[in-house]
């Protein structure tokens, strides 16, 4: 069983990712668009940097829904190999 604090921290990150997903996507599309003026793209980049770090999708750790274990996680089943065997 994983520490409950680490599981809760990951759950908070998941909520932040869902809340800021559309705003991050808009800013990233502006940054990637080469037709936009350089000042506009730089402004979008600064706004993206001001957002909370935990709102980035790659900060979320895949964890077993049964035990909270972070390793040996099967995405299709959303559980770890040990919980699967039990």
C-alpha positions as CSV (number, residue, x, y, z in Angstrom):
1,X,0.0,0.0,0.0
2,X,1.4,3.4,-1.0
3,X,1.5,6.4,1.3
4,X,-1.8,8.1,1.3
5,X,-0.1,11.5,1.0
6,X,1.5,10.5,-2.3
7,X,-1.8,9.2,-3.6
8,X,-3.6,12.4,-2.5
9,X,-0.9,14.6,-4.1
10,X,-1.3,12.7,-7.4
11,X,-5.1,13.2,-7.2
12,X,-4.6,17.0,-6.7
13,X,-2.4,17.0,-9.7
14,X,-5.1,15.2,-11.8
15,X,-7.6,17.8,-10.8
16,X,-5.3,20.7,-11.8
17,X,-4.5,19.0,-15.1
18,X,-8.3,18.8,-15.9
19,X,-8.9,22.4,-14.8
20,X,-6.1,24.0,-16.9
21,X,-6.0,21.6,-19.9
22,X,-7.9,23.9,-22.3
23,X,-6.0,27.0,-21.3
24,X,-2.7,25.2,-21.7
25,X,-3.7,23.9,-25.1
26,X,-4.6,27.4,-26.3
27,X,-1.3,28.9,-25.1
28,X,0.7,26.0,-26.6
29,X,-1.1,26.4,-30.0
30,X,-0.2,30.1,-30.0
31,X,3.4,29.4,-29.1
32,X,3.7,26.7,-31.9
33,X,2.0,29.0,-34.5
34,X,4.9,30.5,-36.6
35,X,2.6,32.9,-38.3
36,X,1.9,34.8,-35.1
37,X,4.2,37.8,-34.3
38,X,7.2,37.0,-32.0
39,X,5.9,39.3,-29.2
40,X,2.5,37.5,-29.1
41,X,4.2,34.1,-28.9
42,X,6.6,35.3,-26.2
43,X,3.7,36.7,-24.2
44,X,1.9,33.4,-24.4
45,X,5.1,31.6,-23.3
46,X,5.3,33.9,-20.2
47,X,1.6,33.2,-19.4
48,X,2.3,29.4,-19.7
49,X,5.2,29.7,-17.4
50,X,3.1,31.5,-14.7
51,X,0.7,28.6,-14.6
52,X,1.1,26.0,-11.8
53,X,3.7,23.4,-12.6
54,X,1.4,20.6,-11.4
55,X,-1.1,21.5,-14.1
56,X,1.2,19.9,-16.7
57,X,0.0,16.5,-17.8
58,X,3.4,14.8,-17.5
59,X,3.5,15.6,-13.8
60,X,0.8,13.0,-13.1
61,X,2.0,9.6,-12.1
62,X,0.0,6.5,-13.1
63,X,-0.9,4.7,-10.0
64,X,-2.9,1.5,-9.2
65,X,-6.5,2.4,-8.2
66,X,-6.5,-0.5,-5.6
67,X,-3.2,-0.1,-3.8
68,X,-1.8,3.2,-5.1
69,X,1.4,1.5,-6.2
70,X,3.3,3.6,-8.9
71,X,5.3,0.8,-10.5
72,X,4.3,-2.1,-12.7
73,X,1.1,-0.4,-13.7
74,X,-1.2,-1.7,-16.5
75,X,-2.9,1.2,-18.2
76,X,-5.7,-0.9,-19.6
77,X,-6.7,-2.3,-16.2
78,X,-5.7,0.8,-14.2
79,X,-4.0,-1.5,-11.6
80,X,-0.6,-2.9,-10.7
81,X,0.6,-6.4,-11.5
82,X,0.4,-7.4,-7.8
83,X,-3.2,-6.2,-7.4
84,X,-4.0,-8.0,-10.6
85,X,-2.7,-11.3,-9.2
86,X,-4.6,-11.0,-6.0
